[in-house]
Amino acid sequence: MSAPIPSDASAHVAHSASDVRRVSTLLGILFGFAGMGSAAAALALAPMAEEYGISIGAAAWSISLYALMLGVGTAVYGRVADLVGTRYPMLVGLGLMVTGAMVAALAPTFAVHLAGRLLQGAGVAAVPTLGAAIVSARYQGEIRTAALLRMAATAAAVTSMGPLAGGIAVDTLGWRVAIALPILGVLMIPALWSAMEVGGTGARLDFLGAFLTALAAGGVVLLIQSPSTGVAVAIAGFGLVLFGVPAVALWVRKRPHGFLPIEVIRNPYVVRSAVAAAAVPASWFALLVGVPVVLLSHGWEPWQVGLTLVPSGLISLFLPRIVGPLMNRISSAQALMLSTSIAAGALLVAALGAGLASAPLLIVSVIGVTFAFGIGQPAMAAAVGAAVNEDVRGVALGVATLVFMVGGSVGAAIVGGLGSIIGIGEAIAVLTLLPVLGLIVVAPTRRT
């Protein structure tokens, strides 16, 4: 018979379990409201395009640029967290998010709207990186994995309600209110105040490295979306890639401990995990753009389109009970392989559903992508967190999340750019190549 557990130890265990649930759930809700910046905005594209007198493909820039700044900003916040901790960067980020959301919602022109969306994305970028950094610093081992899973599942559930909330807002209050919905996330801050206090290590922030990285990533997105926006955008994107990629490479050699630390970007587990995981938000953002376009074009109301994503939100709440035991039995790389495989299958179903204008197939595809996200995001965070030293964990998570969220921007750009040229279903089918590539990239690390 085992010895009885002392009462104080028992209380400590109960308190720890309660703390894990509370912090991870609150961070997930905050992350979910941040995700509404894209989820709710997807339902605002059609009325926004009509008001500004632009095409749906051009309006998709609102999501693509938002996702791009979200990706670039994550690495910046990761490095700032290494410098000063997590609390104040989170507050600054949320301040930028609120300001950007208000500018985008009240913008008199599409150019001003995009400026606001860039600012909003730059602010929201604080949430995923700093949230993962808080969890990684507070918890260890299986508890950390459980907390990451709960955070991702809660975020997916709240984000999946974004289209419904956005659709209701569009139908009743107008598309501008849908753009401003992420502001509600700031209500979580008082409850998270003590948990956000994670100290920094004194690392330096490399602004030039961040700027060059943003140029290179922005060039890629411009190139991908140029089919719907013209030759001038293609030339600009090509120029940014031609300048940005060599400039980043040269700067990394000169500043091996800068914005993209050479210790991190030469770590095969970090790079392969991030590239593979990037296919998941690419799939998610692609469906956020594609599904509403298909259903609205067949006479659906915005709130009805939002309802199609509710099942995926409900299912995501139960994902930790499935994914948690799974990730304790397999490696993070194997979890990423499973995630990319599910994403590829979901995209094929979505391509068929878009071609047939079948709501049931589209709903199934969104559920599949949600399940892939519930596995892929925590698997990437766990893989990266375990692959680097503590002094660069924040920037490693930031760089990985940069690649992760740039994948989302690429997904929205492919559907927004190619969808108006070859069709939404065909564009989604083309995007299937990304999760297949991710599967191939991460496969060599599967036994680690």
N, C-alpha and C positions, 0 to 999 in steps of 0.2 A: 504494500500500500504506500502510495506516495505521501510525502509530508504535506500538511496543510499549508496553503499560501498565506503569509501574513496579511493582515488587513490593510496595512499601508501599501504593500506591493499590489494587492488586488485593486485598490483605489487608483494606484498609478496606471495600471493596465487599462482600467475603465476610462480614466481620464484621457489616456493616449488614444484609445479607439475613438472616443468622442471628438477629440481634437482633429484626428485624421478625417473623420466624416465631415465635420463642420468646415474646416479650412478648404478641403478639396471641393466640397459642394459649392461653397461661396465663390471660390476661384472659377469653378466651372460656370456658374451663373454669370459672373463678370465676363468670362470668355465668350459665353453664349450671346450676351448683349452686344459684345464687340462684333461677333459674327453676323449680327443682324444688319450691320453696315453693308453687307453684301446680300444677305438673304432677303431682307425687306426691300432693298433697292431693286432687286430683280423684278418685283411687281410694279415698280415705279418707272421702268424703262419706257414702256409704251406711251403712257400719258406725258412723260417728260419729253420724249421725242416729238410728240405732237405739239406741245407747247413751245418748244424751242425751234421747231421746224427742221428737224434733222431725221436721219434714218435710224432704225433700231440698231443697225450695225455700229453707227457712230455713237449712239447713246450707250452702247456697251463699254465705251471708254470709261464711263463712270465707275464700272466695276473693275475693269482691267487696271486702271491707274491706282485705284484704291488698293487693290490686292498687291500691286507692285510696291507701293509705299509701305504697305503692311509688311512685305517681305524684307525690304531694305532696312526699315526701321527696327525690326527685331534684332538684327545683329548690332545695331547702334546701342539699343537698350541693354543688350547682353553685356557689352563692354562697359557701359556706364555702371551697370550693376556690380561688375568686378571692381569698379573704382570707388563707388560711394554706397553700395548696398542697393536694396530694392525699393524701399518705401518712397523716397522722393522722386526717383525716375518714374515710378508708377503714377504718382500725383501729377507730375508734369505731363506725362503721356495722356492721362485722362482729361487734363485741361485742354490740351491740343485737340483731343477728340471732340470735346463739347464745342469748342470754337469752330472747328472745321465743319461739324455737323450743322451748326447754325448758318454758317456762310453758304454751304451747299444747299440747304433747305430754302434759304431766302434769296438765292442768286437770281438776278434779273436776266443774265445771259448764260449760255452753256459754258463759255470760257470761265466765268466766275465760279460756276458750279464745279467745274473740274478742279479749279484751284482749291476750293473748299474740300473736295473729296481727297485731294492729295494731302491736305493738312489733317483731315480726319483719319486717313489711313496711317499717317505718320504717328498720330497719337495712339490709335488702337494698337499699333505694333508693340506697345509696352506690355500688353496683357498676356499674350501667349508665352513670350520669352521669360518675363519676370514671374509669371505664374509657375512655369516649370522650374525656374530657379528657386523659388520659395519652397516648392514641394521637395526638390532635390536636396536642399540644404537642411530641411526640418526632419526628413525621414530617411530610413535606410532599408535596403533589402526588399523583402516582399511587401512591407508596409508602404515603401515608396512606390512600388509598382501598383499596389491597390489604390493609392491616392492619385496617381497619374491616370489610372483607368477611370476612377470616379469623376475626376475633373473633366476628362475628355468626353465621357458619356453625358454628363450634365450639360457641358457646352453644346454637344450635338443636339440634345433634346431642346434646349432653349433656342438654338439657332434654327432648328427645324420648324419652330413655331414662328420664325421671322416672316416667311412668306404669307402665312395666314394673317399675322398682325399687320403686315404691310398691305395685304389685299384689302383687309377691312379699313385700314387707314386711307388707302387710295379711294375706295368706294364712298367713304363717309366724310373724310376730312381733306382729302387731296394727297397727291404724291409727295408733296413737300414734307408732310408730317411723317410719312414712311421713311424718308431719308434721315429724319432726326431721332428715330426710335432708339438708337444705341445710347443716347444720353442717359437712359434709365439705368444703365450699368453703374453709374456713380453712386447709386443708393447702397451698393455693397461695401463701400469703402469703410464706413464706421465699424462694421462688424469684422473687417479684415485688418484693422489698423495695427493691432499688436503682432499679427502673423507676418505682416510685411516687413518687419524689422529684421533684415538679414544683412550682416555687415559686409563691406567690401574688402578688397585685398590691396588697394592702392595702384591698380593697373592704370596705364595712360590711355587716353582716347585719341584715336587716329582719325581726325575729321577728313583729311584728304583721301585716305584709303576708303572711307565710307562713301565719299563723293564719287570716286572713280568706279567703285563697285556699282553704285546706283546708275551711273551712265551706261555701263556695260549691260546691266540687267534691263534697263529701260530700252536700250537699242534692240534687244531681242524681242521684247513685247511689241515695239513699234513695227518691226519687220513682220511679225506674225499677223498683226491686225491690219496691215497695210492693204490687203486686198479689198477691204471695204472702205478705205479712207483715201486711197489714191497714191500716185507715184511719189509725190512730195514726202509723204510719211515714210514710204519705203526707203527713199534716199536718206532721210534723216536717221532712220533706224540703222541702216547699213553703215552710215558714217559713225554713229555712236559705238556700234560693235567694233568697227575697224580701229577706232581710237581707244575705246574703253578696255577691251580685252588685253591688248599688249601693255597698256598703261598699268592695269591692275597687276599683271605678271611682273613687270619691272619694279613696281612699288613694293610688292611682296618680297622680292629679292633684297631691296634696299632696306625695308622695315620688316624683318621677319617676325617681329613681335607686335606689329601694328594691327589694323582693323581686321585683317584676315591673317591671323598668326600662322606661320608656316608649320608650327607644331600641330595645329588643328587641320589645316587643309591637306597636309601630307599624311594624315591619319586615315588609313583606308576604311576603317570602321565608321568613322564620322562621315566621310564623303559618300561611301556606298549606301549607308543608311539614309542619309539625307536625300540623295538622288532617287532612291527607290520610293521613299515616303512621299516625295513631291508629286508622284502620280496620283495620290489620293485627293489632295485639294484640287488638282487639275480636273479630276473627274467631277468633284463636287461643284466647283465654280462653273464648269461647262454645263452641268444640268441646271444650275440656278439660272443661267441665261437661256438655255435651250428649251427646257420644259415650259416655262411661261409663254415663250414665243409661239410654240406649237399649239398649246391649248387656247391661248387668247385668239389666235388666228382662226380657230374653229368655233368661236362664239362663246367661250367660257368667260365668266366674270372673274375679276381679280381675286375675290374672296374664295371662289370655288377652286381656283388654281392653288391658293394657299392651303386649302383643305387636303390636297393631294399629298402634301409633305408632312401632314400631322402623323400618319402611321409611323413614319421613320423616326420621328421625334419620340413617340411613345416606346418604340422598340429600343431606342438607344438608352433609355433609362435602365433596362435590364441587362445591357451589355456587360457591365462589370462582373456580374455573376457568371457569365459565360467566358469572357475574355480573361478574367483574373486567373482562374485555375488553368486555363490554356497556356498563358504566358509563364506560369510557374513550371510547366512541363516542357516547354520548348524554348529555344533561344530567341533573342530579339530578332535576329536575322530571319529565322524561320517564320516568326510572326509577320515580319514585313513581306516575306514571300507569299504568305497566305493573304495578306491585305491587298497586295498588288494583283494577285490572281482574281480575287473577288471584284476588285475595281474593273479589271478588264472584262470580266463576264457581265458586270452591271452596265458598262458602256455599250456592249454589243446588244443587250436587251433594250437599252435606251435608244440606240440607233434604229432598231426594228420598231420600237414604239413610236418614235417620231415619224418614221416613214408611213406607218399605218394610222397615225393620230390616235393611238390606243392609250387611253388613260391608265388602265390596269398595268400595262407593260411599263409605262413611265413610273408609276408608283413603285413597282417592284424594283426597277433600276435605282430609284432614289434610296430605297431601303437597303439595297446592296451596297451602294456607295457609303451610306451611313455606317453600316457594319464595318466596311473597310476602314473608314476613318477612326472608328472606335478601337480598332486594332493598331492601325498604322501610326497614329500620332503618339500614343504612349510607348509603343515599341521603339520608335525613333528616339524619343526622349530618354528611354532607358538605355538604349544602345550607346548613344552619345555620352550620356552622363557617366557610364561605366568605362568608356574608352579613353577618357582624358583625366589629367590631374585636376585637383580641386581648384588650383589657382587660375585655370583657364576654362573651368566648367561653364561659367556664365557666357563667355564669348563663343564657346563651342556650341552651346545650345542656341545662341543667337545666330551663328552662321548656318547651323542645320535648319533652323526655322526660317532663315532667309531663303534657302533653297526650297524648303517646303512651301512657303507662301508664294514665291515666284512661280512655282508650279501652278498655283491657283490662278495667277495672272495669265499664265500661258493658256490654261484651259479656257478661261473666259475669252481670251483673244482669239483662239482658234475657232470657237463657235461663233463669236461676234464677227470675225474677219472672213472666215470661209463659209459660214452659214448662209449669208446673203448671196454667195456666188454659186456654191454647189448644193446647197440645201442643209438644213439643220441635222437631219439624220446622217447624211454623208459626212458632215464635219465631225459629228460625234464618233462615227466609225473610224475616221482618221486618227482621232485622239486616242483610240485604243492602243496605238503603238506605244504610248508613254508608259502605261503600267506593264506592258510586255518588256519594254526596255528596263524598267525598274526591277522586274523579276530577274532578268539576266544579270544586272549589275550587282545585286545583293546576294545572289546564289553562292558565290565563292566563300562568303563568310558564314554560311548557315550552320556550321558545326562549332562556331566559337560562342 
